[in-house]
Each structure stands twice: as C-alpha cells, then as structure tokens.
Amino acid sequence: MYCSVLSCTLRQLICGQQDAFLLNFRMQDDLFFLGVTLMINLRGYSNCSNITMASKLPPPPIVNPKRKNFLGQPAPQGYVAGVGRGATGFTTRSDIGPARDANDVPDDRHPAPAKRKKDDEEDLEEDLNDANYDEFAGYGGSLFNKDPYDKDDEEADAVYEAIDERMDEKRREYREKRRKEEIEKYRQERPKIQQQFSDLKRELCAVSEDEWKNIPEVGDARNRKQRLHGRREKFTPLPDSVLTRNLGGESGTSIDPKSGLASAFPGMLTPTGDLDLRKIGQARNTLMDIKLNQVSDSVSGQTVVDPKGYLTDLQSMIPTYGGDINDIKKARLLLKSVRETNPNHPPAWIASARLEEVTGKLQAARNLILRGCETCPHSEDLWLEAARLVPVDTAKNVIAQAVNHLVNSVKLWIKASELEQDMKAKKRVFRKALEHIPNSVRLWKAAVELEEPEDAKILLSRAVECCPTSVELWLALARLETYENARKVLNKARENIPTDRQIWITAAKLEEAHGNTTMVEKIIDRSINSLAANGVEINREHWLKEAVDAEKSGAVLTCQAIIKFVIGHGVEDEDRKHSWLEDADNFTSQGAFECSRAVYSHALEIFPAKKSIWLRAAHFERQHGTRDSLESLLQRAVAHCPQAEVLWLMGAKSKWLAGDVPAARSILSLAFQANPNSEEIWLAAVKLESENWEYERARKLLAKARNSAPTPRVLMKSAKLEWHLGDLGEALKQLQTAIEQFPDYPKFYMMQGQIHGLQQRMTLARDSYSLGTKKCPTSVPLWLLLARLDESQGNMTRARSVLEKARQKNPQNPQLWLEAIRLEWKTGLKDIASAMMAKALQDCPTSGLLWAETIFLVDRPQRKTKSVDALKKCEHDPHVLLAVSKLFWTERKTQKCREWFNRAVKIDPDFGDAWGYFYKFELLHGTAEEQNDVKKRCVQAEPRHGEVWTTISKSPQNWRAKTEDILLLVAEALPVPV
C-alpha cells in the first residue's frame, strides 16, 4: 500500500505539484514521511528543500477546518471498523487470529497505546540535525520511537536478553578460570611485601635487649615550620589590664558589666552594679567555715571530717546513670501519666520506682513504691519490690503488712523467712505459712531443709498427707525411713501417683542397695506394665537417660534392668541391630560404660551368631574393660561363632600379652580344630613361637603350613623367618620355589632383590626387580625399589626412565610422581622438580602426599599460601595435616603445632610418621606427661604404615621390636623441619 502511495507522491513532487504533495503528506503518518524522505535521498531528487520548507508553512485552504478531532488518533482497544453494519473485520500481521465480535473479551496482546506526556514526546522526538546524519546509516536513533511498545516487542526483547545471557554464560567459565590463573601467576611473580620480609621478621627473635635499646629513634624530616605548627599557642591568656578600669594602671577589685567580660561568664553577674571579686572570695571562705563547723564535735572540739574519704563520699553522691537527662525526664513524665491514668496498675509503680533507683534517688523510689502498695495492696510483686528497696528493719514491717493483705502468697512467706536472721524465727515463719497454705510443696521443701533428720521425717509425713501428688516429697520421706518403712512409703506413693516412673526406679534402687537383686528386674518389668496400663507413654529416650543416672548413682543392676526391658521398645525388628549398636556408642561417648556393656549383652542374647556384634563388644572390653572380662567374652564368642578366626586370635593374643603362653597355645590348638588349614591361625601360631624364642617350633609349624596350606603369605613368612634368623641361602631357595608357584606375587621379588642387595650382588638384585615389574607391572613398591637401586648406583638417567615407564603403567599414581620429583630435587634440578610438581598436581589434584611435599618445596614466604591451598584440596588428608603441623613447628607456634598433630593422628591413627613427628616434637617442646601420653596413645593405635615407619619396622634388625621401640627409633630418625 505504501509503495503505490509513495510512487504517486514522487510523481507529484517531480512535476512540481507541491500543493497536492503537501495534502497527501498531511493525510499520512510519520512513517510515510520517513519513507518518502528515504527514497528522495536514495534517488537524488533536488526538490528536497521545498519539502522541508513546505512542511513549515501554515495549512492551505484546501484542508477542511471542520475536520473531526479523532482523525489520526489510534483506534480504541478491540475496535473493528464497520462492526455495527455487520462487518466481520479482517486480519493483518499485527492481528493474528480471526476478527472479534464487539462483545468479545478484549485481547491484551495489542493494548491501546498509552498516552505519552508532553515531556516524553519531546524526549522521543527525532534528532534530524546534520550532526546526527550518516551517509551510510542515515539518521541516528530508532525509526520507531513513537510507536507503542506492545507485548510482541517485550517478548522479542526477552528472547534477545536470554540469548545474550546464554552466550555470556558460555564464556564466563573460561573467563573466570583465565582470570584466576592470571591472579595466581601474578601473586607468584610479585609476592607481597609482607611475604618478602617474613624471614627478616623471623630473625628479629635473635636480637638482644641491648641491640633493641641502641636502635636510633626515627627523625622528623619536616622543616621547622611544619614541626612547630602543632606546638604553637593558639589562645592568648587574658591580661590583667582587662581588669583595670583607669588608665593610671591601678588595679581594681570589681568588674564593670559594660566591659564585655560579663558575657563570658553567664549567670555570674547581675544586670546592674559592679562585681567585687574580693567579696566573692570572702563569702566563699565564710560558707566553707560554716559547713565545717556543722560537722565538728561540739564536746571535744575535734573535727569528724575524714580527709581521705571526703572525695570518695563526694564521688558516691554522683548519680550512676550515664544516659541522657532528657530521656529520664521523658520516662518520668510518661510513667507519671500511666500512674495517674490507671493507679491500680502495679507495673507502673514498679517501673517508676526502678527509674528513680537507677538515677540515684533511692528515697524517692521508696516513697513511690510505698504509695503503690497503699494504692494496690493486693499486688504481690509490689510488696516484694518494696521489701527489696526499703532497709531490712523496715522490710519486715512491709512484709508483715503484705502478709495481712495476701495471706496465701508463697513468695511473701519465703521473703519473710529470708529477712529473719535467727533459725528459730525462720522455722516459726514457715510453720505459720503452712498453717495458711498447707498444700504448697515449695513451703514444705523449704521447711524440711531447715530441720534435723528426725524432725524432717515428721514434717514429711505430714507433707505427703497434705500434698499426696508430690513425687519429691514421697521420695524424700523414703530416703529418711528405714528399709521396711521405705518400702511401705513407696507402695503408698505408687497408689497415690500411679503414673510416675521415678517411684518405681527408686524402689528398684532401694532393693539393689539392700542386696535384694532378684527383685530389681521384677520391679522394672512390673513398672513398665503398670505405666502402660495407666495410659502412660513409654518414652525410650527418657528411660535410657534414667539408666545413665542410675549408673552414675552406683545402681548398676537397676541400670542393666532398665536397658534390658526398654532397649527394644519402639524399635522395628529389622532396625534392632543398627539401633542398639548406636545406643552403645552413645553410652560410651557419655562415659556410661555399664550401660554400653548392658546393651552389648542384650544384643548378643538376641543375636548370638552375629560376628560383628561380638567384635564390637570385644573392642569395647579391650578399651574400657578388664582382661578377665575380655577373655570371658571371647570364650563365649568362640563358642557361638567358632568359624570366626579373628575372635580366636584375639583370645590367644590376650593370653600372650598376659604372659600365659601355654594358654595361648591351647586356644590356637582349639582354633585349628575349628578352622583346619586356616592361614591366619597358622601364622598366629608361628608368631607366638617366634616371639617366645621357639624358632625350631616355628620352623616346624611353617613346614606343616606349607604342606597343608601353601598360600603366598605362608611361603613369604617362611622365607622371612629364615632371613631374620640369618640363613639367607635358605631364604633365597624358598623364595625361588615360591616364585615358581606364585609368579604374580610381588613381595617375593622384593624380598629376593633386597637379599641380593644385602649380599652386594646388585646385578642380581636389579634382575629380580626387573622380572618383578614384568610379572607384576601394577606393583608400585617394585618400581620404586628398582628406581632407588639405579639411583644408588649413580645411574640417574636409568632411574628417570624407570619412573617414566612406571607412570605409564600406573597412571595418576602420586607415589611415582613424588619419587621422580625427589630425584630431580636431589640432583639439584629444582626448576625441573617444580615443573614436574605442577604436572603431578594436574594429574593428581587431590593427592595429599603431593600437596604436603609442595608446601616445603616452595620458598618460606609462599609456604603459608600453599598450605591454605592444600587444605582446600585435601582437608582431611593426614599427610597435609602433618605438613601443616611441621609448618607451625618451623614458626615456633607450639600450641597450634600440638593441635594440628592431634588432628593428624586422630584422622588416621595408622599413620606411623605422624606419631613419630608428634613424639619428637614433645621430646623437644613438651613435658614428661605429654611425652608419655603420646607414647601411650601410639601403643594403643599400633600404627603399621608410613614412609619412615615401614622402613624401620620392616628392617631385619627390628623384626622383634615392639611398637614403643619402633616409635623411639622413628623419632630419632626423623629430622627437625626447617
């Protein structure tokens, strides 16, 4: 449509028919004009200036002056042209869908354009200046600024925004990663000044006291004017000439108010007359004399003024409130309004009195609170506040008046007893109170506490009659009575209070205390049935807490009976084992070992064939029980689980540690009968004999084991025994036989190579290691032994190639990376070692072994940063925790170092190197108690792993050494970190 009109308009313009063109232009909208302008610019017509000029002329007379005002305005929402004459409308690109009837609900997709304000129209008007015109792009800005912003535009903008966000999200990860790498690189290249000077700061600890004193003071480099700028006097003192009135220089003793000095001291001068300074001084002296005469002793003539305490008394007169005085006035005014509005409101009187008390006006507070008591005589809180504010003598009278008005107030009677100093007076007050309030448990308890046992028994007898539902009174009476009378008292208590468990538990404790153990379980069982019959819910947690309390009070049988009858209450059958073991652990953490023992005992009665429960119980007895209890438990365990080898071995070890070797042998013989050809039992028997110097018996046992159960471990132990006994030829012979039977067992090759190394036959040793790496390529210790052998021979190139080949066979292995890094570091190639460490961390980013080594590879200023990075990557790795401990050790932070050592050995008690460093640290910086504690904990943990620990523990010279001996050797071999 626009194309046809546009071509017609251009013809009119070319033929010089400007009038027709202007008429046509005014009948179109702005978009039409822009299109015409664009085509004129493109075709190069020369009459453009006429258009611009004509657009500014007034409208010609051809336009109808009676033109309707709604022409040219947008149609209202939902308008369809001709719908009143039956037209059905039409569809355009902006109106997708069928035409709508006049009665249809309007569509919100194309609402009517909102009316713009005049300021908005000015802002949105196109800028058609030459400065805003470009030959290629045309005028700047949007061509459609004046068009309404509908929902289609909003949806399109939302789509474009979503696309932009998606594109930005794709690049964000890379951008952040690159920024992080740049920051890390920048920090490595340009460390902070604090890091650069940290080593110098650390050397300050060696500076002596004389050197500190001889350090010169920092001079002031500023010029004299700047230095003296702050010291110059800014105020001039008042000269005496101001006080003189005449020019003759005579000094006067008065001040003229007109001289201007009166304004400097407001309130000091009167409006008229002169102020005589001499008279002011005389009046001051006279007033001081009068005050001193008032406090003097008229009889002896001696003054009673304490010169030392005078200032203290003055200080005590100052109000202690430090707030704003205006706030006090406002609060006082508000409280006064509350009292006058509602004088029967006790909190208003109490608040007013406390306000005066805070501001230091104690007498005003007392007067207010007494007026409040007169106004509200039936307020308990008011009387108690009055008794607190007034003196003690007056407080008794106040409480007496209060009791007259409130005779049933328990608090007032207790306050009255507190005001009495004599014990008899206190008892008299309580007996008077109990006459008026016989059903107060609090009063009975307070009265009983003041009496002797015999009188207390009489009072409690009367108390349980007046308060039959008080459990505390019944139990207190039962404690004071004899055994027979206590049983009667508890029976009466159960009759009066059938829903309380405390009475039943007290009865069970009573029977246990008097040796009637058979009745304990009956009472607990009967109590649960009785409480359930009376509708009381059996709360399992509350009963278990009662069991803990019973154990702490010494009633072990009561504790066990409670657990026996309550432990299975409210627990599903399939959850019993898991739930009971959790209960045992909770009791152990609380220190209630008898409760834990009772839980294990009950669980083993229900599940006698569960090996895991027997093991948990055995570990518990080993840590918290005695040797006899452990051995009796293990005897019952092997009777129910004869196939559990570990239970037999624990029993034999317990006998061996106790020094009863024959009993240990008998247990192992029984274990052989229950588990024939068991590898673990064979090796345990061999260890028992070898530890007791019975080497021939050990050799015979191993020979039998090789014939009946020829496993790799049995063959290895046989060769190892011969090695330790010094028969290296027999050891090599057995190892060769073992390799033929089990060629894929790596320890055979390791032992063979080590024996050849002891015999200085390095070629044979290397052949053994090489053959082992071919047969067992996944055995990392074999590769390490081969590389270290080449390194010891000075062949670094071959060692590097061996480690490279090992990493190809075993990718992402931190031990191989660490060995290669240390090899480069030992040869002095620190740059290559650092680069290799970076590659290793990329290959194994969560390896605590590598991160721990990284901390001490970098320079001192960067160690703390590396330790933080290591903790972020491997927070619970024992190697990293040990490295952080060593870092604090180098900084002489002993307390933090000890804390981190404790963390390391707690996370992994099997890590022997951590125990060695910990013990060495205590030897240098700890006390004898701390050293013994570390040693004791290490012996209990029995560590087996660690680089230095395994090197020393598996040495042939230390094959019979105990854990304590190995700890001492490891601590001696470890270096002090620097």
RAZI-V984360 format. One record per helix or strand of 2 or more residues. SS is the DSSP state (2 for helix, 1 for strand). FROM is the first residue (numbers start at 1). LEN is the number of residues. Records with the same first field share a line. If there is no record, write none. Layout:
SS: FROM-LEN / FROM-LEN
This chain:
2: 2-13 / 18-9 / 30-14 / 48-9 / 83-3 / 108-3 / 118-7 / 130-3 / 151-39 / 193-4 / 198-9 / 209-5 / 224-4 / 240-4 / 257-3 / 261-4 / 277-18 / 307-10 / 325-17 / 346-13 / 362-14 / 380-10 / 392-14 / 410-10 / 423-14 / 441-9 / 453-14 / 471-10 / 483-14 / 501-13 / 518-16 / 540-13 / 556-11 / 573-17 / 593-14 / 611-14 / 627-14 / 645-13 / 661-14 / 679-13 / 695-14 / 712-13 / 728-14 / 746-13 / 762-14 / 780-13 / 796-14 / 814-13 / 830-14 / 848-10 / 860-14 / 878-13 / 894-14 / 912-14 / 928-14 / 947-7 / 956-3 / 963-11
1: 133-2 / 138-2 / 254-2 / 275-2
